[in-house]
């Protein structure tokens, strides 16, 4: 069973990864109505966290993405589809007791595990990228500040303060000012 085919049929609805009854029936090689009949006969095995029925808004959203056929005309879905979580799909193997069902369930569980690993790797990479961005953004901001400072017009340097030197008195013999002689 090709994991890529299974992964393309896994959707996120209501915050959970699910597969629709139509796609599961195709994988198991049964009609959708037979799959639903088997589920309804064993409804106690499928609590709300294992399986739920889509509402009109969710159904229209899936139709807009060309996931399921139109409601009008022949061949379109005439009921709201059921969505099965990973646990619900695992429970299907006990309801559908064929060899195909067992093999398909194993492949589907592997696909879900692979998606979880991708998700964990993505979260780790996202965290690391955020750390690096924070580190380099700070450095880039500092570099930008230095460049702006260097490119700014130089401001004139303040004039140095000149200290006034007190007038010095002359050293040596001084004549009194009154008796100055003229030669």
N, CA, C and O of each residue as an XYZ file, in Angstrom:
732
protein
N       0.860     -1.182      0.000
C       0.000      0.000      0.000
C       0.902      1.240      0.000
O       1.801      1.358      0.833
N       0.662      2.143     -0.917
C       1.463      3.350     -1.057
C       1.077      4.361      0.020
O      -0.079      4.775      0.107
N       2.050      4.754      0.838
C       1.789      5.696      1.934
C       1.399      7.078      1.425
O       0.660      7.800      2.094
N       1.894      7.454      0.236
C       1.558      8.775     -0.312
C       0.067      8.875     -0.633
O      -0.540      9.927     -0.434
N      -0.524      7.788     -1.128
C      -1.958      7.788     -1.430
C      -2.754      7.982     -0.137
O      -3.729      8.733     -0.092
N      -2.315      7.292      0.898
C      -3.007      7.401      2.188
C      -2.848      8.810      2.747
O      -3.818      9.402      3.219
N      -1.629      9.352      2.698
C      -1.386     10.690      3.255
C      -2.202     11.762      2.556
O      -2.602     12.742      3.186
N      -2.456     11.593      1.258
C      -3.269     12.573      0.537
C      -4.716     12.561      0.996
O      -5.434     13.546      0.823
N      -5.145     11.458      1.577
C      -6.531     11.336      2.050
C      -6.685     11.613      3.541
O      -7.756     11.384      4.104
N      -5.648     12.095      4.175
C      -5.730     12.479      5.591
C      -5.928     13.986      5.649
O      -5.149     14.755      5.085
N      -6.986     14.390      6.341
C      -7.336     15.804      6.448
C      -7.353     16.214      7.908
O      -7.487     15.382      8.805
N      -7.216     17.504      8.126
C      -7.342     18.008      9.493
C      -8.695     18.707      9.606
O      -8.948     19.730      8.970
N      -9.556     18.117     10.440
C     -10.890     18.657     10.673
C     -11.102     18.685     12.180
O     -10.830     17.704     12.872
N     -11.588     19.809     12.680
C     -11.821     19.996     14.116
C     -10.555     19.764     14.935
O     -10.608     19.278     16.065
N      -9.440     20.112     14.355
C      -8.174     19.974     15.069
C      -7.659     18.549     15.155
O      -6.720     18.285     15.906
N      -8.246     17.621     14.408
C      -7.817     16.225     14.431
C      -7.518     15.761     13.013
O      -8.141     16.211     12.052
N      -6.573     14.871     12.902
C      -6.293     14.272     11.598
C      -7.267     13.122     11.404
O      -7.377     12.230     12.245
N      -7.967     13.160     10.284
C      -9.010     12.167     10.023
C      -8.963     11.710      8.568
O      -8.338     12.332      7.710
N      -9.652     10.596      8.331
C      -9.904     10.128      6.969
C     -11.404      9.983      6.811
O     -12.095      9.615      7.761
N     -11.915     10.265      5.630
C     -13.347     10.182      5.375
C     -13.759      8.756      5.023
O     -12.965      7.961      4.522
N     -15.020      8.462      5.301
C     -15.553      7.115      5.061
C     -15.393      6.693      3.599
O     -15.113      5.528      3.315
N     -15.569      7.631      2.680
C     -15.465      7.330      1.251
C     -14.065      6.829      0.897
O     -13.914      5.842      0.178
N     -13.053      7.513      1.404
C     -11.679      7.141      1.084
C     -11.284      5.823      1.759
O     -10.557      5.012      1.186
N     -11.771      5.630      2.975
C     -11.490      4.364      3.665
C     -12.131      3.195      2.927
O     -11.517      2.140      2.771
N     -13.369      3.388      2.474
C     -14.058      2.324      1.747
C     -13.288      1.961      0.481
O     -13.164      0.783      0.145
N     -12.772      2.965     -0.220
C     -11.971      2.700     -1.422
C     -10.726      1.884     -1.083
O     -10.381      0.936     -1.788
N     -10.051      2.269      0.017
C      -8.843      1.545      0.412
C      -9.146      0.105      0.812
O      -8.378     -0.805      0.500
N     -10.272     -0.101      1.506
C     -10.655     -1.443      1.946
C     -11.266     -2.269      0.822
O     -11.411     -3.485      0.949
N     -11.617     -1.622     -0.258
C     -12.205     -2.332     -1.389
C     -13.663     -2.704     -1.167
O     -14.125     -3.728     -1.672
N     -14.396     -1.883     -0.416
C     -15.826     -2.110     -0.175
C     -16.586     -0.834     -0.527
O     -15.989      0.228     -0.705
N     -17.884     -0.947     -0.623
C     -18.704      0.241     -0.856
C     -18.800      1.033      0.442
O     -18.698      0.482      1.538
N     -18.997      2.328      0.291
C     -19.091      3.193      1.469
C     -20.258      2.782      2.358
O     -20.132      2.793      3.583
N     -21.387      2.422      1.765
C     -22.556      2.054      2.558
C     -22.293      0.803      3.390
O     -22.806      0.684      4.503
N     -21.502     -0.130      2.866
C     -21.175     -1.345      3.615
C     -20.279     -1.006      4.806
O     -20.449     -1.552      5.896
N     -19.337     -0.113      4.591
C     -18.474      0.338      5.684
C     -19.303      0.982      6.787
O     -19.112      0.681      7.965
N     -20.222      1.867      6.413
C     -21.066      2.560      7.392
C     -21.984      1.571      8.101
O     -22.203      1.696      9.306
N     -22.527      0.592      7.379
C     -23.381     -0.419      8.019
C     -22.604     -1.188      9.082
O     -23.115     -1.430     10.175
N     -21.377     -1.568      8.763
C     -20.548     -2.304      9.722
C     -20.256     -1.450     10.950
O     -20.234     -1.949     12.075
N     -20.033     -0.168     10.725
C     -19.776      0.738     11.852
C     -21.030      0.880     12.707
O     -20.953      0.820     13.934
N     -22.176      1.065     12.073
C     -23.422      1.251     12.826
C     -23.812     -0.005     13.608
O     -24.414      0.097     14.677
N     -23.479     -1.178     13.091
C     -23.746     -2.424     13.835
C     -22.878     -2.524     15.091
O     -23.243     -3.187     16.062
N     -21.727     -1.854     15.054
C     -20.780     -1.897     16.176
C     -20.517     -0.489     16.704
O     -19.377     -0.137     17.005
N     -21.560      0.302     16.814
C     -21.414      1.724     17.145
C     -20.749      1.955     18.505
O     -20.145      3.006     18.718
N     -20.849      0.998     19.423
C     -20.231      1.156     20.740
C     -18.706      1.205     20.648
O     -18.044      1.706     21.557
N     -18.165      0.699     19.582
C     -16.712      0.705     19.389
C     -16.200      2.048     18.861
O     -14.990      2.257     18.770
N     -17.115      2.955     18.514
C     -16.728      4.215     17.885
C     -17.262      5.420     18.663
O     -18.246      6.036     18.252
N     -16.618      5.761     19.788
C     -17.039      6.973     20.508
C     -16.685      8.225     19.696
O     -16.054      8.131     18.643
N     -17.088      9.365     20.182
C     -16.927     10.624     19.432
C     -15.465     10.950     19.118
O     -15.188     11.588     18.103
N     -14.545     10.532     19.951
C     -13.152     10.839     19.657
C     -12.546      9.847     18.650
O     -11.400     10.015     18.233
N     -13.315      8.811     18.257
C     -12.875      7.876     17.231
C     -13.510      8.185     15.874
O     -12.905      7.949     14.828
N     -14.742      8.718     15.905
C     -15.483      8.952     14.671
C     -16.520     10.047     14.913
O     -17.126     10.107     15.983
N     -16.721     10.903     13.927
C     -17.781     11.901     13.999
C     -18.285     12.187     12.599
O     -17.608     11.931     11.603
N     -19.497     12.729     12.554
C     -20.087     13.053     11.262
C     -19.858     14.535     10.992
O     -20.034     15.370     11.880
N     -19.466     14.857      9.765
C     -19.207     16.239      9.387
C     -20.502     17.037      9.377
O     -21.577     16.482      9.148
N     -20.402     18.340      9.624
C     -21.570     19.201      9.483
C     -21.539     19.847      8.093
O     -20.583     19.669      7.339
N     -22.583     20.589      7.770
C     -22.704     21.179      6.422
C     -21.541     22.113      6.081
O     -21.051     22.111      4.952
N     -21.103     22.903      7.053
C     -20.012     23.855      6.795
C     -18.733     23.109      6.440
O     -18.046     23.462      5.482
N     -18.416     22.073      7.217
C     -17.216     21.282      6.944
C     -17.328     20.572      5.598
O     -16.356     20.482      4.848
N     -18.518     20.073      5.306
C     -18.739     19.395      4.037
C     -18.548     20.354      2.860
O     -17.906     20.006      1.869
N     -19.103     21.551      2.971
C     -18.947     22.544      1.900
C     -17.494     22.954      1.734
O     -17.036     23.198      0.618
N     -16.774     23.030      2.837
C     -15.351     23.363      2.770
C     -14.588     22.281      2.013
O     -13.714     22.580      1.199
N     -14.926     21.020      2.288
C     -14.273     19.928      1.564
C     -14.675     19.914      0.096
O     -13.851     19.616     -0.768
N     -15.921     20.231     -0.192
C     -16.371     20.278     -1.595
C     -15.626     21.365     -2.357
O     -15.272     21.190     -3.524
N     -15.390     22.497     -1.681
C     -14.701     23.592     -2.356
C     -13.256     23.214     -2.664
O     -12.626     23.813     -3.535
N     -12.737     22.229     -1.955
C     -11.379     21.761     -2.221
C     -11.375     20.552     -3.158
O     -10.331     19.934     -3.363
N     -12.542     20.208     -3.729
C     -12.703     19.098     -4.669
C     -12.346     17.756     -4.055
O     -11.855     16.864     -4.748
N     -12.588     17.609     -2.762
C     -12.282     16.353     -2.101
C     -13.405     15.355     -2.324
O     -13.153     14.172     -2.549
N     -14.646     15.830     -2.262
C     -15.781     14.929     -2.449
C     -16.688     15.490     -3.521
O     -16.614     16.669     -3.869
N     -17.540     14.632     -4.033
C     -18.369     15.026     -5.171
C     -19.497     15.964     -4.747
O     -19.782     16.141     -3.563
N     -20.121     16.554     -5.756
C     -21.226     17.474     -5.514
C     -22.452     16.724     -5.019
O     -22.616     15.529     -5.270
N     -23.299     17.439     -4.321
C     -24.490     16.822     -3.753
C     -25.543     16.560     -4.835
O     -26.238     15.545     -4.791
N     -25.659     17.473     -5.805
C     -26.698     17.353     -6.826
C     -26.374     16.238     -7.806
O     -25.214     15.868     -7.982
N     -27.415     15.705     -8.442
C     -27.240     14.727     -9.513
C     -26.948     13.333     -9.003
O     -26.872     13.090     -7.799
N     -26.788     12.442     -9.931
C     -26.541     11.036     -9.584
C     -25.087     10.849     -9.170
O     -24.187     11.508     -9.690
N     -24.882      9.963     -8.252
C     -23.534      9.607     -7.849
C     -22.945     10.477     -6.759
O     -21.891     10.142     -6.217
N     -23.587     11.579     -6.419
C     -23.069     12.432     -5.360
C     -23.460     11.902     -3.994
O     -24.399     11.117     -3.870
N     -22.738     12.332     -2.971
C     -23.051     11.900     -1.606
C     -24.396     12.484     -1.195
O     -24.666     13.665     -1.414
N     -25.238     11.640     -0.597
C     -26.566     12.095     -0.182
C     -26.674     12.197      1.337
O     -27.764     12.398      1.872
N     -25.582     12.062      2.007
C     -25.558     12.147      3.461
C     -24.270     12.856      3.872
O     -23.348     13.004      3.070
N     -24.220     13.281      5.104
C     -23.001     13.902      5.612
C     -22.000     12.790      5.914
O     -22.329     11.846      6.632
N     -20.785     12.888      5.378
C     -19.812     11.807      5.556
C     -19.310     11.703      6.998
O     -19.392     12.654      7.775
N     -18.799     10.543      7.322
C     -18.199     10.309      8.623
C     -16.684     10.475      8.495
O     -16.080     10.126      7.481
N     -16.108     11.008      9.537
C     -14.656     11.172      9.598
C     -14.131     10.276     10.710
O     -14.667     10.279     11.818
N     -13.094      9.518     10.421
C     -12.515      8.590     11.379
C     -11.126      9.077     11.790
O     -10.285      9.367     10.939
N     -10.895      9.163     13.094
C      -9.569      9.517     13.596
C      -8.671      8.291     13.501
O      -9.113      7.219     13.087
N      -7.426      8.451     13.881
C      -6.480      7.337     13.832
C      -6.982      6.157     14.661
O      -6.857      5.006     14.244
N      -7.550      6.441     15.829
C      -8.053      5.370     16.690
C      -9.295      4.707     16.080
O      -9.478      3.495     16.191
N     -10.126      5.503     15.448
C     -11.300      4.949     14.784
C     -10.924      4.035     13.637
O     -11.555      3.001     13.417
N      -9.893      4.423     12.910
C      -9.426      3.594     11.798
C      -8.861      2.281     12.329
O      -9.071      1.226     11.730
N      -8.153      2.341     13.437
C      -7.645      1.123     14.055
C      -8.804      0.218     14.476
O      -8.727     -1.003     14.340
N      -9.868      0.822     14.985
C     -11.027      0.040     15.409
C     -11.735     -0.595     14.211
O     -12.380     -1.633     14.360
N     -11.627     -0.001     13.051
C     -12.265     -0.569     11.852
C     -11.746     -1.971     11.525
O     -12.473     -2.796     10.971
N     -10.495     -2.232     11.869
C      -9.951     -3.560     11.562
C     -10.668     -4.653     12.347
O     -10.723     -5.799     11.903
N     -11.220     -4.305     13.519
C     -11.966     -5.309     14.280
C     -13.394     -5.456     13.748
O     -14.040     -6.481     13.967
N     -13.881     -4.429     13.049
C     -15.233     -4.471     12.485
C     -15.214     -5.145     11.120
O     -16.048     -6.001     10.824
N     -14.258     -4.748     10.298
C     -14.081     -5.359      8.980
C     -13.004     -6.427      9.132
O     -11.828     -6.106      9.299
N     -13.395     -7.670      9.076
C     -12.479     -8.746      9.456
C     -11.783     -9.411      8.267
O     -11.426    -10.587      8.329
N     -11.599     -8.673      7.215
C     -10.946     -9.277      6.046
C      -9.429     -9.079      6.129
O      -8.936     -8.238      6.881
N      -8.717     -9.861      5.353
C      -7.257     -9.746      5.282
C      -6.863     -8.371      4.730
O      -5.891     -7.763      5.178
N      -7.642     -7.894      3.746
C      -7.392     -6.572      3.159
C      -7.510     -5.487      4.219
O      -6.686     -4.575      4.275
N      -8.540     -5.585      5.061
C      -8.747     -4.581      6.105
C      -7.561     -4.527      7.057
O      -7.142     -3.445      7.468
N      -7.028     -5.668      7.403
C      -5.878     -5.705      8.315
C      -4.662     -5.050      7.668
O      -3.991     -4.230      8.295
N      -4.377     -5.406      6.422
C      -3.222     -4.830      5.723
C      -3.372     -3.327      5.508
O      -2.414     -2.570      5.663
N      -4.577     -2.905      5.150
C      -4.825     -1.475      4.935
C      -4.669     -0.720      6.251
O      -4.085      0.363      6.280
N      -5.190     -1.285      7.340
C      -5.066     -0.617      8.642
C      -3.613     -0.449      9.055
O      -3.233      0.592      9.591
N      -2.813     -1.456      8.811
C      -1.385     -1.360      9.137
C      -0.752     -0.221      8.340
O       0.019      0.569      8.885
N      -1.074     -0.139      7.065
C      -0.519      0.931      6.223
C      -1.003      2.301      6.683
O      -0.232      3.261      6.695
N      -2.269      2.394      7.058
C      -2.818      3.684      7.504
C      -2.168      4.122      8.807
O      -1.821      5.293      8.960
N      -2.000      3.202      9.743
C      -1.351      3.542     11.016
C       0.074      4.008     10.757
O       0.538      4.957     11.390
N       0.778      3.352      9.831
C       2.133      3.803      9.477
C       2.118      5.207      8.888
O       3.010      6.009      9.167
N       1.117      5.504      8.084
C       1.004      6.847      7.497
C       0.774      7.894      8.586
O       1.359      8.976      8.541
N      -0.071      7.576      9.559
C      -0.312      8.510     10.662
C       0.964      8.716     11.488
O       1.265      9.837     11.898
N       1.704      7.644     11.728
C       2.956      7.748     12.482
C       3.944      8.621     11.721
O       4.623      9.460     12.313
N       4.022      8.425     10.409
C       4.918      9.223      9.584
C       4.541     10.706      9.635
O       5.414     11.570      9.715
N       3.247     10.994      9.590
C       2.794     12.392      9.696
C       3.174     12.998     11.043
O       3.564     14.164     11.114
N       3.062     12.212     12.106
C       3.455     12.711     13.435
C       4.944     13.029     13.467
O       5.353     14.037     14.042
N       5.756     12.171     12.850
C       7.197     12.420     12.811
C       7.505     13.685     12.016
O       8.338     14.490     12.430
N       6.841     13.863     10.880
C       7.021     15.092     10.101
C       6.640     16.307     10.924
O       7.336     17.322     10.907
N       5.534     16.201     11.642
C       5.058     17.308     12.452
C       6.068     17.641     13.550
O       6.352     18.814     13.794
N       6.612     16.614     14.214
C       7.612     16.850     15.260
C       8.868     17.479     14.686
O       9.426     18.406     15.273
N       9.318     16.977     13.534
C      10.494     17.557     12.885
C      10.231     19.004     12.486
O      11.097     19.865     12.643
N       9.035     19.267     11.969
C       8.679     20.628     11.573
C       8.698     21.557     12.780
O       9.227     22.666     12.703
N       8.121     21.111     13.898
C       8.109     21.943     15.109
C       9.520     22.227     15.601
O       9.821     23.352     15.999
N      10.393     21.213     15.578
C      11.775     21.404     16.001
C      12.473     22.411     15.098
O      13.151     23.319     15.577
N      12.302     22.246     13.777
C      12.928     23.171     12.831
C      12.384     24.587     12.988
O      13.139     25.557     12.908
N      11.072     24.710     13.212
C      10.467     26.027     13.390
C      11.026     26.710     14.640
O      11.313     27.908     14.627
N      11.177     25.944     15.710
C      11.736     26.493     16.958
C      13.167     26.961     16.733
O      13.551     28.041     17.182
N      13.952     26.148     16.040
C      15.351     26.499     15.771
C      15.439     27.737     14.884
O      16.276     28.609     15.123
N      14.597     27.823     13.878
C      14.582     28.996     12.992
C      14.222     30.242     13.784
O      14.839     31.293     13.607
N      13.223     30.132     14.660
C      12.830     31.283     15.485
C      13.979     31.743     16.373
O      14.200     32.943     16.537
N      14.719     30.782     16.952
C      15.864     31.125     17.793
C      16.931     31.856     16.989
O      17.476     32.867     17.432
N      17.221     31.328     15.797
C      18.249     31.956     14.953
C      17.813     33.343     14.497
O      18.622     34.271     14.463
N      16.536     33.488     14.146
C      16.034     34.801     13.736
C      16.185     35.807     14.866
O      16.613     36.940     14.644
N      15.834     35.395     16.076
C      15.943     36.302     17.215
C      17.397     36.710     17.434
O      17.693     37.876     17.698
N      18.298     35.735     17.322
C      19.723     36.002     17.529
C      20.259     36.963     16.465
O      20.918     37.951     16.788
N      19.973     36.666     15.201
C      20.527     37.484     14.129
C      19.802     38.809     13.965
O      20.412     39.786     13.532
N      18.539     38.870     14.292
C      17.828     40.150     14.220
C      18.434     41.146     15.180
O      18.550     42.327     14.853
N      18.827     40.690     16.376
C      19.470     41.573     17.343
C      20.792     42.069     16.782
O      21.101     43.257     16.874
N      21.575     41.168     16.200
C      22.864     41.565     15.635
C      22.669     42.509     14.453
O      23.405     43.485     14.306
N      21.685     42.221     13.618
C      21.422     43.071     12.456
C      20.990     44.461     12.910
O      21.411     45.463     12.332
N      20.150     44.525     13.944
C      19.727     45.828     14.456
C      20.928     46.616     14.953
O      21.022     47.820     14.713
N      21.858     45.940     15.651
C      23.071     46.613     16.135
C      23.922     47.099     14.970
O      24.449     48.211     15.012
N      24.061     46.294     13.948
C      24.841     46.687     12.770
C      24.182     47.876     12.087
O      24.873     48.806     11.670
N      22.858     47.863     11.965
C      22.147     48.992     11.356
C      22.361     50.270     12.148
O      22.536     51.337     11.559
N      22.350     50.183     13.462
C      22.580     51.369     14.295
C      23.977     51.929     14.052
O      24.144     53.143     13.933
N      24.975     51.065     13.977
C      26.354     51.510     13.745
C      26.470     52.151     12.366
O      27.112     53.191     12.220
N      25.854     51.540     11.355
C      25.913     52.102      9.996
C      25.239     53.467      9.958
O      25.773     54.407      9.369
N      24.081     53.580     10.575
C      23.391     54.874     10.613
C      24.244     55.920     11.318
O      24.288     57.076     10.897
N      24.907     55.525     12.368
C      25.767     56.448     13.099
C      26.925     56.897     12.222
O      27.281     58.075     12.232
N      27.522     55.982     11.463
C      28.647     56.319     10.601
C      28.223     57.177      9.415
O      28.966     58.052      8.970
N      27.020     56.916      8.909
C      26.554     57.665      7.747
C      25.974     59.024      8.120
O      25.815     59.884      7.253
N      25.665     59.225      9.366
C      25.091     60.504      9.790
C      26.127     61.606      9.599
O      27.330     61.354      9.666
N      25.657     62.817      9.362
C      26.554     63.956      9.167
C      27.330     64.195     10.456
O      26.770     64.203     11.553
N      28.602     64.384     10.294
C      29.402     64.600     11.504
C      28.991     65.911     12.175
O      28.799     66.928     11.510
N      28.867     65.871     13.435
C      28.518     67.082     14.189
C      29.822     67.794     14.543
O      30.833     67.155     14.834
N      29.783     69.124     14.512
C      31.027     69.840     14.832
C      31.443     69.543     16.273
O      30.633     69.446     17.194
N      32.742     69.408     16.395
C      33.272     69.100     17.723
C      33.134     70.343     18.597
O      33.349     71.454     18.113
N      32.788     70.187     19.844
C      32.681     71.349     20.718
C      34.053     71.975     20.927
O      35.064     71.280     21.035
N      34.063     73.294     20.980
C      35.337     73.997     21.158
C      35.869     73.731     22.553
O      35.131     73.742     23.539
N      37.164     73.492     22.606
C      37.730     73.208     23.920
C      37.667     74.440     24.813
O      37.800     75.570     24.345
N      37.472     74.215     26.043
C      37.424     75.329     26.996
C      38.848     75.764     27.302
O      39.706     74.965     27.677
N      39.065     77.060     27.126
C      40.395     77.604     27.392
C      40.401     78.107     28.816
O      39.549     78.892     29.233
N      41.354     77.645     29.522
C      41.464     78.047     30.922
C      42.241     79.359     30.980
O      43.335     79.467     30.428
N      41.682     80.322     31.634
C      42.375     81.608     31.752
C      43.510     81.484     32.754
O      43.356     81.052     33.897
N      44.645     81.890     32.245
C      45.827     81.844     33.110
C      45.935     83.192     33.798
O      45.926     84.230     33.136
N      46.036     83.188     35.109
C      46.168     84.476     35.805
C      47.484     85.159     35.413
O      48.480     84.497     35.121
N      47.465     86.479     35.415
C      48.636     87.251     35.025
C      49.728     87.020     36.053
O      49.511     87.090     37.262
N      50.887     86.748     35.532
C      52.001     86.455     36.423
C      52.721     87.751     36.825
O      52.796     88.738     36.093
N      53.208     87.662     37.973
C      54.005     88.813     38.435
C      55.452     88.594     38.031
O      55.939     87.464     37.991
N      56.117     89.676     37.737
C      57.496     89.596     37.268
C      58.414     89.264     38.435
O      58.225     89.700     39.570
N      59.378     88.499     38.101
C      60.355     88.133     39.120
C      61.518     89.126     39.030
O      61.912     89.565     37.950
N      62.030     89.448     40.170
C      63.195     90.311     40.185
C      62.914     91.615     40.911
O      61.881     91.777     41.561
N      63.892     92.575     40.780
C      63.798     93.854     41.472
C      62.803     94.741     40.757
O      62.818     94.872     39.533
N      61.939     95.343     41.549
C      60.936     96.214     40.972
C      61.155     97.615     41.493
O      61.449     97.817     42.671
N      61.011     98.560     40.621
C      61.085     99.946     41.015
C      59.712    100.399     41.430
O      58.707     99.999     40.841
N      59.672    101.183     42.382
C      58.345    101.700     42.736
C      57.814    102.512     41.575
O      58.597    103.089     40.819
N      56.557    102.568     41.421
C      55.931    103.195     40.263
C      56.102    104.719     40.287
O      56.133    105.336     39.222
N      56.211    105.329     41.435
C      56.329    106.771     41.526
C      57.683    107.274     41.026
O      57.770    108.298     40.348
N      58.683    106.570     41.356
C      60.019    107.046     41.054
C      60.572    106.403     39.801
O      61.741    106.019     39.768
N      59.813    106.289     38.843
C      60.325    105.664     37.638
C      61.284    106.648     36.973
O      60.974    107.829     36.813
N      62.361    106.180     36.619
C      63.322    107.024     35.968
C      63.228    106.901     34.500
O      62.882    105.860     33.940
N      63.548    107.998     33.892
C      63.602    107.965     32.451
C      65.021    108.235     32.021
O      65.628    109.181     32.523
N      65.525    107.536     31.212
C      66.896    107.685     30.743
C      66.962    108.299     29.429
O      68.052    108.494     28.892
